[in-house]
Amino acid sequence: MSERSRAGRGGRTVAVVGVTAALALGAGLLAGRAVTSPAEAAAEAEPPAAGPITVPVERRVISDDVVLRGDVRYDDPAPVAVETGDRGEGGPAVVTGAVPEVGATLEAGAVLLEVTGRPVLVLPGELPVYRSLRAGSSGPDVVQLEEALTALGIDVGEPGDTYDSGTAAGVRALFDRAGYAPPSAGEEMDALVEDAEAALEQTEADLAAARAALQEARSGPAESTRVEADNGVREAERQLAAAREGGDAMAVATAADALELARAQRREALAVPEPVAEQQAVAAAEDARDGAQEALVQARDEALTGLPAGEVVYLPSLPRRVDEVSVRRGGLVDGAVVQVSGATLEVSASASTSDAALLAPGMPAVLAGPDGEEVPVEVSAVTDDEAGGAPAGAEGEGGDSSGGEGSGEGGPGTARSTVTFAVGALTDEQLTALQGQNVRVTVPVSSTGGEVLAVPLAALTAGPGGESRVEVAGDDGATELVVVETGLAADGYAEVSGPGLDEGDLVVVGR
């Protein structure tokens, strides 16, 4: 290549580089003018024109709610224990059968459990078992037993407060109905009854013999003795008559004396002496017979069918549902054997005393189910707790009369109340889903009952006379204070009414 050619190409390269540099410089200057720093932007900006913050007047339902959390369970839960301290056979109280299943229903007269081969029967009653009952026992527990048997249609004879043969017959019928042999006093008592019966039979035979001897003693001498005595008197009378016919005064006197003697001998022979010994024998035999009768009555009473304390439990109301079983076959009875409840599902919640004071039986409420479904419920009872603090399952959850949840006022030692809610009719699926759940219950303690004009609480101000006012903004930006009547306030809103205020008007809540 010639030097001219190389020189020409070098000149053109320099020129291109120069033009490119010039263009880059110009672009940089233009970009520099277009970019503004934050400080410059803040300095050059002008503040916006000041104005009120407004919200529209609404129509809404306002309600003041108490929100609680509660456990869903069957009503009136109670543990059931079986008495094991008065068991005639001794030994450990072993569960041998009839263990109920969870969900089973216990009816009056049903077998709750089988312990050492003997049943534990369920009867209605408020008074718990505290002793075994037997003939001669008296008290309110006997009255309760007879009333329970009568309610089952079992005859107990003449009702009273003493355990007698009629009560024992009713107990036998109860166990026969349950399919078990009635309680027995044992072979020893049966033998005592047999001995007493034999003793009574012997004393009655002895008494009969003594009475026969007395009767014989009171019947007088034998017939031959009477005839002999009469014959002697008649012979003397004939001798006297013959002497008188003979005219011998001496013979007459002798015959007269003989007749007097014969008559005296007849009186002696026919006289019936007082049978003192026989009477004493009869009295002794009667005393022995009476003693044997008393002994037999006592023996029979002791052998009469009783009701062992370990073979019955009383529950205040029946039927009952088995919620929990604490024993198994082959295990020992120790404490409560089952946990039972009523047949009605309920919700039990803990509330602060201030929230509980707002509630009363009959108030409607809404339960939030596990799937979000709302279930209507109703307050059935509000009771003060004996001790402070929230029950298990209610920690961190309290009522909130301003519409919130979980205020949890107070702590351990703070007085609280238990609120019970009745649950209406549920489907089987709802029962299964709700049972044992801890749920949220909302109780509207007050409500407008329908839609009303409402403004945020921040929109309300107080006038010089204590009246309530709202500041209404017009289309031109001007505002006007309007006096209103306020109603229920909840959820951050207040019910308002008065002339000059309509739905959609803008009210000032801040600036």
C-alpha positions as CSV (number, residue, x, y, z in Angstrom):
1,M,0.0,0.0,0.0
2,S,1.3,3.5,-0.8
3,E,2.1,6.0,1.9
4,R,-0.6,8.3,0.5
5,S,-3.2,5.6,1.0
6,R,-2.1,5.0,4.6
7,A,-2.1,8.7,5.3
8,G,-5.6,9.1,3.9
9,R,-7.0,6.2,6.0
10,G,-5.5,7.6,9.2
11,G,-7.0,11.0,8.6
12,R,-10.5,9.6,8.2
13,T,-10.1,7.6,11.5
14,V,-9.2,10.7,13.4
15,A,-12.1,12.5,12.0
16,V,-14.6,9.8,13.0
17,V,-13.2,9.7,16.6
18,G,-13.6,13.4,16.9
19,V,-17.2,13.4,15.7
20,T,-18.1,10.6,18.1
21,A,-16.5,12.4,21.1
22,A,-18.4,15.5,20.2
23,L,-21.7,13.7,20.1
24,A,-21.1,11.9,23.4
25,L,-20.3,15.3,25.0
26,G,-23.5,16.8,23.8
27,A,-25.6,13.8,25.0
28,G,-23.9,14.0,28.4
29,L,-24.8,17.7,28.7
30,L,-28.4,17.1,27.8
31,A,-28.7,14.2,30.3
32,G,-27.1,16.3,33.0
33,R,-29.7,18.9,32.5
34,A,-32.6,16.3,32.6
35,V,-31.5,14.6,35.9
36,T,-32.6,16.3,39.2
37,S,-31.4,15.3,42.6
38,P,-33.8,14.6,45.5
39,A,-32.7,17.6,47.3
40,E,-33.3,19.8,44.2
41,A,-36.7,18.1,43.7
42,A,-37.7,18.8,47.3
43,A,-36.5,22.4,47.1
44,E,-38.4,23.1,43.8
45,A,-41.7,21.3,44.9
46,E,-44.6,23.3,46.2
47,P,-46.8,22.0,49.2
48,P,-50.3,20.8,48.2
49,A,-53.2,22.8,49.1
50,A,-54.5,21.8,52.7
51,G,-57.9,20.1,52.8
52,P,-60.1,17.9,55.1
53,I,-60.1,14.1,55.1
54,T,-63.7,13.0,54.5
55,V,-65.7,9.8,54.4
56,P,-69.3,9.3,53.3
57,V,-72.2,8.8,55.6
58,E,-73.3,5.1,55.4
59,R,-76.4,3.0,56.1
60,R,-75.4,-0.1,58.1
61,V,-76.5,-2.3,60.9
62,I,-74.6,-1.6,64.1
63,S,-74.4,-4.2,66.8
64,D,-72.4,-4.5,70.0
65,D,-71.1,-8.0,70.4
66,V,-69.6,-10.2,73.2
67,V,-67.2,-12.7,71.6
68,L,-66.2,-15.8,73.5
69,R,-64.5,-19.1,72.9
70,G,-66.0,-22.2,74.2
71,D,-65.8,-26.0,74.2
72,V,-68.5,-28.0,72.5
73,R,-69.6,-30.9,74.6
74,Y,-72.7,-32.8,75.8
75,D,-74.4,-31.1,78.8
76,D,-74.0,-31.9,82.4
77,P,-70.8,-33.9,82.3
78,A,-70.0,-35.9,85.4
79,P,-67.6,-38.7,86.5
80,V,-69.1,-42.0,87.7
81,A,-67.3,-43.9,90.4
82,V,-68.2,-47.3,91.8
83,E,-68.0,-48.1,95.5
84,T,-65.5,-50.8,96.3
85,G,-65.1,-50.6,100.0
86,D,-68.1,-52.7,101.0
87,R,-67.8,-55.9,98.9
88,G,-68.7,-59.0,100.8
89,E,-66.4,-61.4,98.8
90,G,-63.3,-59.2,99.5
91,G,-60.3,-59.1,97.2
92,P,-59.5,-56.6,94.5
93,A,-62.3,-55.0,92.4
94,V,-61.5,-56.5,89.0
95,V,-63.5,-55.5,85.9
96,T,-64.8,-58.8,84.5
97,G,-67.1,-57.6,81.7
98,A,-69.9,-55.3,80.4
99,V,-67.5,-52.4,79.8
100,P,-69.4,-49.7,77.9
101,E,-68.3,-48.1,74.7
102,V,-67.9,-44.4,74.2
103,G,-71.2,-43.0,72.9
104,A,-73.3,-45.7,74.5
105,T,-76.5,-44.6,76.3
106,L,-77.2,-45.6,79.9
107,E,-80.8,-46.1,80.7
108,A,-82.4,-46.6,84.2
109,G,-81.8,-50.2,85.3
110,A,-78.9,-50.7,82.8
111,V,-75.7,-52.5,83.6
112,L,-72.9,-49.9,83.8
113,L,-70.1,-52.4,84.5
114,E,-69.4,-55.9,85.7
115,V,-67.0,-56.1,88.7
116,T,-65.9,-59.5,90.0
117,G,-68.8,-61.1,88.2
118,R,-71.4,-58.9,89.7
119,P,-73.3,-56.1,87.9
120,V,-73.2,-52.4,88.7
121,L,-76.7,-51.1,87.9
122,V,-77.7,-47.6,87.1
123,L,-80.6,-46.0,88.8
124,P,-82.0,-42.4,88.9
125,G,-81.2,-40.4,92.0
126,E,-79.4,-37.3,93.4
127,L,-78.0,-39.0,96.6
128,P,-74.8,-40.9,96.0
129,V,-74.3,-44.4,97.4
130,Y,-72.7,-44.3,100.8
131,R,-73.6,-47.7,102.4
132,S,-75.0,-51.1,101.7
133,L,-78.7,-51.5,102.4
134,R,-80.3,-54.5,104.2
135,A,-83.4,-55.3,106.2
136,G,-84.0,-52.7,108.9
137,S,-81.9,-50.0,107.2
138,S,-83.8,-46.7,107.1
139,G,-83.1,-43.2,105.7
140,P,-83.3,-41.1,102.6
141,D,-81.3,-43.6,100.6
142,V,-83.9,-46.2,101.2
143,V,-86.6,-43.8,100.0
144,Q,-84.5,-43.0,96.9
145,L,-84.1,-46.7,96.1
146,E,-87.8,-47.4,96.4
147,E,-88.7,-44.3,94.3
148,A,-86.2,-45.5,91.6
149,L,-87.7,-49.0,91.6
150,T,-91.2,-47.7,91.4
151,A,-90.2,-45.5,88.4
152,L,-89.1,-48.6,86.7
153,G,-92.5,-50.2,87.3
154,I,-91.2,-52.5,90.1
155,D,-93.5,-53.1,93.1
156,V,-91.9,-52.4,96.5
157,G,-95.0,-53.0,98.6
158,E,-95.9,-50.2,101.0
159,P,-93.4,-47.4,100.4
160,G,-91.5,-46.0,103.4
161,D,-88.1,-45.1,104.6
162,T,-87.3,-48.6,106.0
163,Y,-85.8,-51.5,104.0
164,D,-88.3,-54.3,104.4
165,S,-89.4,-57.5,102.6
166,G,-91.2,-55.4,99.9
167,T,-88.0,-53.5,99.2
168,A,-86.1,-56.7,99.1
169,A,-88.6,-58.1,96.6
170,G,-88.1,-55.1,94.4
171,V,-84.4,-55.5,94.5
172,R,-84.7,-59.1,93.4
173,A,-86.9,-58.1,90.6
174,L,-84.4,-55.4,89.5
175,F,-81.6,-57.9,89.3
176,D,-83.8,-60.5,87.6
177,R,-84.6,-57.9,84.9
178,A,-80.9,-57.2,84.4
179,G,-80.2,-60.9,83.9
180,Y,-78.2,-61.5,87.1
181,A,-78.9,-63.4,90.3
182,P,-80.0,-61.2,93.2
183,P,-77.5,-60.4,95.9
184,S,-77.1,-63.3,98.4
185,A,-76.5,-63.2,102.2
186,G,-74.4,-66.4,101.8
187,E,-74.7,-70.0,102.8
188,E,-73.9,-69.3,106.4
189,M,-77.0,-67.1,106.7
190,D,-79.2,-69.7,105.0
191,A,-78.0,-72.3,107.5
192,L,-78.9,-70.0,110.4
193,V,-82.4,-69.6,108.9
194,E,-82.8,-73.4,108.7
195,D,-81.7,-73.8,112.3
196,A,-84.1,-71.1,113.5
197,E,-86.9,-72.8,111.7
198,A,-86.1,-76.1,113.3
199,A,-85.9,-74.5,116.7
200,L,-89.3,-72.9,116.3
201,E,-90.8,-76.2,115.2
202,Q,-89.5,-77.9,118.4
203,T,-90.8,-75.2,120.7
204,E,-94.2,-75.4,119.1
205,A,-94.3,-79.2,119.7
206,D,-93.3,-78.7,123.3
207,L,-96.0,-76.1,123.8
208,A,-98.6,-78.4,122.4
209,A,-97.6,-81.1,124.9
210,A,-97.7,-78.7,127.8
211,R,-101.2,-77.5,126.8
212,A,-102.4,-81.1,126.5
213,A,-101.1,-81.9,130.0
214,L,-102.9,-78.8,131.4
215,Q,-106.1,-79.7,129.7
216,E,-105.9,-83.2,131.2
217,A,-105.2,-81.9,134.6
218,R,-108.2,-79.6,134.4
219,S,-110.6,-82.4,133.3
220,G,-110.8,-84.0,136.9
221,P,-110.6,-87.7,138.1
222,A,-111.3,-90.7,135.9
223,E,-114.8,-92.0,135.3
224,S,-114.2,-95.1,137.4
225,T,-113.2,-93.0,140.3
226,R,-116.4,-91.0,140.1
227,V,-118.5,-94.2,139.8
228,E,-116.7,-95.8,142.8
229,A,-117.3,-92.7,144.9
230,D,-121.0,-92.6,143.9
231,N,-121.3,-96.3,144.8
232,G,-119.9,-95.7,148.2
233,V,-122.4,-93.0,148.9
234,R,-125.3,-95.1,147.8
235,E,-124.2,-98.0,149.9
236,A,-124.0,-95.9,152.9
237,E,-127.5,-94.5,152.2
238,R,-128.9,-98.1,152.0
239,Q,-127.2,-99.0,155.3
240,L,-128.8,-96.0,157.0
241,A,-132.2,-96.8,155.6
242,A,-132.0,-100.4,156.9
243,A,-130.9,-99.2,160.3
244,R,-133.8,-96.9,160.6
245,E,-136.2,-99.8,159.7
246,G,-134.7,-101.9,162.5
247,G,-135.3,-99.2,165.0
248,D,-131.9,-99.6,166.6
249,A,-130.8,-96.1,167.6
250,M,-127.2,-97.2,167.8
251,A,-127.3,-98.8,164.4
252,V,-128.9,-95.7,162.9
253,A,-126.2,-93.4,164.3
254,T,-123.5,-95.7,163.0
255,A,-125.1,-95.8,159.6
256,A,-125.5,-92.0,159.5
257,D,-121.7,-91.5,160.3
258,A,-120.8,-94.0,157.5
259,L,-123.0,-92.0,155.0
260,E,-121.3,-88.7,156.0
261,L,-117.9,-90.3,155.5
262,A,-118.9,-91.7,152.1
263,R,-120.1,-88.3,150.9
264,A,-116.8,-86.7,152.1
265,Q,-114.8,-89.3,150.3
266,R,-116.8,-88.7,147.1
267,R,-116.2,-84.9,147.3
268,E,-112.5,-85.5,147.7
269,A,-112.4,-88.0,144.9
270,L,-114.3,-85.7,142.5
271,A,-112.5,-82.5,143.5
272,V,-110.2,-80.9,140.7
273,P,-107.0,-79.5,142.1
274,E,-105.5,-76.3,140.5
275,P,-102.9,-77.5,137.9
276,V,-100.2,-75.1,139.0
277,A,-97.3,-77.1,137.6
278,E,-99.0,-77.7,134.3
279,Q,-99.8,-74.0,134.0
280,Q,-96.2,-73.1,134.7
281,A,-95.1,-75.6,132.1
282,V,-97.4,-74.1,129.5
283,A,-96.1,-70.5,130.2
284,A,-92.5,-71.7,129.9
285,A,-93.3,-73.4,126.6
286,E,-95.0,-70.2,125.3
287,D,-91.9,-68.1,126.2
288,A,-89.7,-70.5,124.3
289,R,-91.9,-70.5,121.3
290,D,-92.0,-66.6,121.2
291,G,-88.2,-66.5,121.5
292,A,-87.8,-69.0,118.6
293,Q,-90.2,-66.9,116.5
294,E,-88.2,-63.7,117.1
295,A,-85.0,-65.6,116.3
296,L,-86.4,-66.8,113.0
297,V,-87.6,-63.3,112.1
298,Q,-84.1,-61.9,112.8
299,A,-82.4,-64.7,110.8
300,R,-84.7,-64.2,107.9
301,D,-84.2,-60.5,108.0
302,E,-80.4,-61.0,108.0
303,A,-80.7,-63.4,105.1
304,L,-83.2,-61.1,103.2
305,T,-82.0,-59.8,99.8
306,G,-80.0,-56.6,100.4
307,L,-78.4,-54.1,98.1
308,P,-74.6,-54.0,98.3
309,A,-73.1,-50.5,97.9
310,G,-70.9,-51.7,95.1
311,E,-73.7,-53.0,92.9
312,V,-75.5,-49.7,92.2
313,V,-74.8,-46.1,91.1
314,Y,-77.2,-43.2,91.0
315,L,-77.2,-40.5,88.4
316,P,-79.3,-37.3,88.7
317,S,-80.9,-37.7,85.3
318,L,-81.2,-40.5,82.8
319,P,-80.6,-41.5,80.0
320,R,-76.9,-40.5,80.0
321,R,-74.3,-40.7,77.3
322,V,-70.9,-42.3,77.9
323,D,-68.2,-39.8,76.9
324,E,-65.1,-41.5,78.3
325,V,-64.2,-44.9,79.7
326,S,-61.4,-45.2,82.2
327,V,-61.4,-49.0,82.8
328,R,-60.9,-52.1,80.8
329,R,-61.7,-55.7,81.2
330,G,-59.2,-57.3,83.6
331,G,-58.2,-54.0,85.1
332,L,-58.9,-52.7,88.6
333,V,-61.6,-50.2,89.6
334,D,-59.8,-47.1,90.9
335,G,-61.7,-43.8,91.0
336,A,-64.1,-42.8,88.2
337,V,-64.8,-45.7,85.8
338,V,-66.6,-43.6,83.1
339,Q,-67.4,-40.0,82.3
340,V,-71.0,-39.4,81.3
341,S,-73.0,-36.5,80.1
342,G,-76.5,-35.7,79.0
343,A,-77.9,-36.2,75.5
344,T,-77.9,-32.5,74.6
345,L,-75.0,-30.8,72.9
346,E,-73.9,-27.5,74.5
347,V,-71.1,-24.9,74.4
348,S,-69.4,-23.9,77.7
349,A,-67.4,-20.7,77.6
350,S,-65.5,-18.6,80.1
351,A,-66.3,-14.9,80.2
352,S,-65.1,-11.9,82.3
353,T,-67.6,-10.8,84.9
354,S,-68.1,-7.5,83.0
355,D,-69.0,-9.4,79.8
356,A,-71.1,-11.9,81.6
357,A,-73.1,-9.1,83.1
358,L,-74.3,-8.2,79.6
359,L,-75.6,-11.7,78.9
360,A,-78.8,-13.4,80.0
361,P,-80.5,-16.7,79.3
362,G,-82.5,-16.7,76.0
363,M,-80.2,-14.3,74.2
364,P,-79.4,-15.5,70.6
365,A,-75.9,-16.0,69.5
366,V,-73.9,-17.4,66.6
367,L,-71.3,-20.2,66.7
368,A,-68.6,-20.4,64.0
369,G,-68.2,-24.0,63.0
370,P,-64.9,-25.6,61.9
371,D,-65.8,-25.1,58.2
372,G,-66.8,-21.5,58.8
373,E,-70.5,-22.3,58.8
374,E,-72.6,-20.2,61.2
375,V,-74.7,-22.2,63.6
376,P,-77.4,-20.4,65.7
377,V,-77.2,-21.0,69.5
378,E,-78.7,-19.5,72.5
379,V,-77.5,-18.5,76.0
380,S,-78.9,-21.1,78.4
381,A,-77.1,-20.2,81.7
382,V,-74.6,-17.7,83.1
383,T,-73.0,-18.8,86.4
384,D,-70.2,-17.4,88.5
385,D,-67.1,-19.5,88.8
386,E,-66.1,-20.6,92.3
387,A,-62.4,-19.8,91.6
388,G,-60.8,-17.2,89.4
389,G,-59.0,-17.9,86.1
390,A,-60.2,-19.2,82.8
391,P,-60.9,-22.9,82.4
392,A,-59.0,-25.1,80.2
393,G,-59.6,-24.4,76.5
394,A,-60.4,-20.7,77.1
395,E,-57.0,-19.2,77.7
396,G,-56.2,-16.1,75.8
397,E,-59.8,-15.6,74.8
398,G,-62.3,-13.2,76.4
399,G,-65.4,-11.3,75.7
400,D,-65.2,-7.9,73.9
401,S,-68.4,-5.8,74.2
402,S,-67.0,-3.4,71.5
403,G,-67.1,-6.1,68.9
404,G,-63.5,-7.4,69.2
405,E,-62.3,-10.9,70.2
406,G,-59.8,-12.0,72.7
407,S,-59.7,-9.1,75.1
408,G,-58.9,-11.6,77.8
409,E,-59.3,-9.2,80.6
410,G,-57.9,-10.2,84.0
411,G,-55.7,-13.2,84.7
412,P,-55.4,-15.9,87.3
413,G,-57.4,-15.0,90.3
414,T,-59.7,-12.7,88.4
415,A,-63.4,-13.4,88.9
416,R,-64.9,-15.0,85.8
417,S,-68.2,-16.6,84.8
418,T,-69.2,-19.6,82.8
419,V,-71.6,-19.0,80.0
420,T,-73.5,-22.0,78.6
421,F,-75.0,-22.0,75.2
422,A,-77.7,-24.4,74.0
423,V,-77.3,-25.7,70.5
424,G,-80.3,-26.4,68.3
425,A,-81.1,-29.3,66.1
426,L,-78.0,-30.4,64.1
427,T,-77.4,-32.9,61.4
428,D,-75.2,-35.9,62.1
429,E,-72.4,-34.3,60.1
430,Q,-72.6,-31.2,62.2
431,L,-72.6,-33.2,65.4
432,T,-69.5,-35.1,64.3
433,A,-67.7,-31.9,63.2
434,L,-68.6,-29.9,66.3
435,Q,-68.2,-32.3,69.2
436,G,-65.1,-31.7,71.2
437,Q,-64.2,-28.5,69.3
438,N,-63.2,-25.2,70.7
439,V,-65.3,-22.6,68.8
440,R,-65.9,-18.9,68.5
441,V,-69.3,-17.7,69.7
442,T,-70.6,-14.2,69.0
443,V,-73.4,-12.8,71.1
444,P,-75.1,-9.5,69.9
445,V,-75.8,-7.7,73.2
446,S,-77.4,-4.7,71.5
447,S,-78.2,-3.9,67.9
448,T,-80.0,-1.2,65.8
449,G,-82.1,-4.0,64.4
450,G,-81.8,-2.7,60.9
451,E,-79.7,-0.3,58.8
452,V,-79.3,3.2,60.2
453,L,-77.2,6.3,59.2
454,A,-73.7,5.7,60.6
455,V,-70.5,7.7,60.7
456,P,-67.1,6.8,62.1
457,L,-66.6,7.7,65.7
458,A,-63.8,10.1,64.6
459,A,-66.4,12.2,62.8
460,L,-68.1,13.1,66.0
461,T,-67.2,16.2,68.0
462,A,-68.8,17.9,71.0
463,G,-70.3,21.3,70.8
464,P,-70.1,24.0,73.5
465,G,-73.3,22.6,75.1
466,G,-72.2,19.0,75.0
467,E,-74.2,18.3,71.9
468,S,-72.9,15.9,69.3
469,R,-71.9,17.3,65.9
470,V,-70.5,16.3,62.5
471,E,-68.7,18.5,60.1
472,V,-70.2,18.1,56.6
473,A,-68.2,19.0,53.5
474,G,-70.0,20.6,50.6
475,D,-69.2,20.3,46.9
476,D,-67.4,23.7,46.9
477,G,-65.1,22.5,49.6
478,A,-66.8,24.5,52.4
479,T,-67.8,22.6,55.6
480,E,-70.7,23.0,57.9
481,L,-71.2,21.8,61.5
482,V,-74.4,19.8,61.8
483,V,-75.9,18.8,65.2
484,V,-76.9,15.1,65.3
485,E,-78.5,12.7,67.8
486,T,-76.3,9.6,68.4
487,G,-77.4,6.1,69.1
488,L,-75.6,2.8,69.5
489,A,-71.9,2.8,69.0
490,A,-69.9,-0.3,68.1
491,D,-67.2,-1.5,65.7
492,G,-65.8,2.1,65.4
493,Y,-69.1,3.5,64.1
494,A,-72.0,5.4,65.7
495,E,-75.6,5.7,64.8
496,V,-76.6,9.3,64.0
497,S,-79.8,11.0,63.0
498,G,-81.0,14.6,62.5
499,P,-81.9,17.1,59.8
500,G,-79.3,18.1,57.3
501,L,-77.6,14.7,57.1
502,D,-78.2,12.1,54.5
503,E,-76.6,8.9,53.2
504,G,-73.6,9.7,51.0
505,D,-72.8,13.1,52.6
506,L,-69.1,13.6,53.3
507,V,-68.2,14.1,56.9
508,V,-64.8,15.2,58.1
509,V,-62.8,12.7,60.1
510,G,-59.4,14.5,60.1
511,R,-57.1,17.0,58.4
